[in-house]
Amino acid sequence: MEDTMNLKRSRGLTLLMSCLINLCIGSAYSWSVFAGPLAERLTALGGAAYSASDLGIVFTVYNIPGPFCMTAGGWLNRRIEVRRLIQMGSVLFVAGLLLCSRATTLGGLVVGFGLLVGVGVGTVYGCTVNNSVKLFPDKRGLAGGLTTGVYGLSSVLVPPVANVMIRNWGVSAAFQIIAVCFAVVLLLASAFVEQGPEEAGQMLPGGGRDMSWREMLCQTKFYGMCAMLLCGGLSGMMVISSASDMAQVEAGFSPAAAALMVSVLSLFNAGGRASAGILSDKLGRISLVFPISVAALCALFFFGQDSMAVFAVSIALVGACFGALMGIFPGFTADEFGQRNNTVNYGILFFGFALSGMLGPQVASWVMSGTGSYRSAFLIAAVVALAGFAFTFLHRRLAARS
């Protein structure tokens, strides 16, 4: 009883420290600010001409390890204390940033950012989000929304600072400074993270009980949820991976203004995560993210080249819808399949998002390479988002039969 009371008193501090940790690792979403300068550096060093879109493969690889790490982290978390897992992931994250600062080839960036940063972020993110949801079974949307929201907020703060550092000291120094600063914060904050309880036998809203990952895979609604995450994530990952270059190519933003645009995108991404997660505790998990995203992407296709204002507003809405989806899904997964195995279950479900992270940046890169513009990519993403909207209705039918 005393341990339970102590845990309740400390869960607020754990949530705060988890948010601070995610503020650091969320800087990975600022990739588009670094992509251009890195491409210039590789071109100067190797002789081959690189563009920011050519480095899209790095961000694609970065998104692959996430679900594997989150799933493995859920299994390891029953054997290793959550703060230790966070520290292990943090070491990989910082090592990846330092390797990027010294990389002289595209392969070096793939290993440094794509693999090391990808594995580190996947491990830490899975631990902080799911551990926070465990600590707040009465407010899952709040816990999931805040931890994922602050993760997105990092890209509001990092791009303008990184842009100044890159302009004054170069991209290598920028990576090194960021790595050292984040290493200190991650080490200190992780020391205050408390382990969330494992609760067995929880009743789900529909009357069922906690499901193992094997039981979850037998549920047809699981595949509908994967499809929703894939469709909703594709447009967000496509825009986030190339936001800076899109702003410059499509709407004529300067590099500094494009970096600010990345911050605006990230601010709405973070706001969407936090607000949707919190509101979903009151209003349920269903949202209007898909139709709003479709409208914003269509506006980018038809009017994004003609107006900076339309481009900025539309990009912001895409970010907000993407963030809302990410804020809702940790609690949504627990609602559907139970809290006890949510770390593993959400990690498996996250494969849908990982696929969007693989495809989104590549769609942008392919379209840009083939046409010299990102415009057609917006239309492709709009069609996929429309399919995601259709899957929300399918999920309702499948869930009703479960």
Order of alpha helices (4+ residues) and beta strands (2+ residues): alpha-alpha-alpha-alpha-alpha-alpha-alpha-alpha-alpha-alpha-alpha-alpha-alpha-alpha-alpha-alpha-alpha
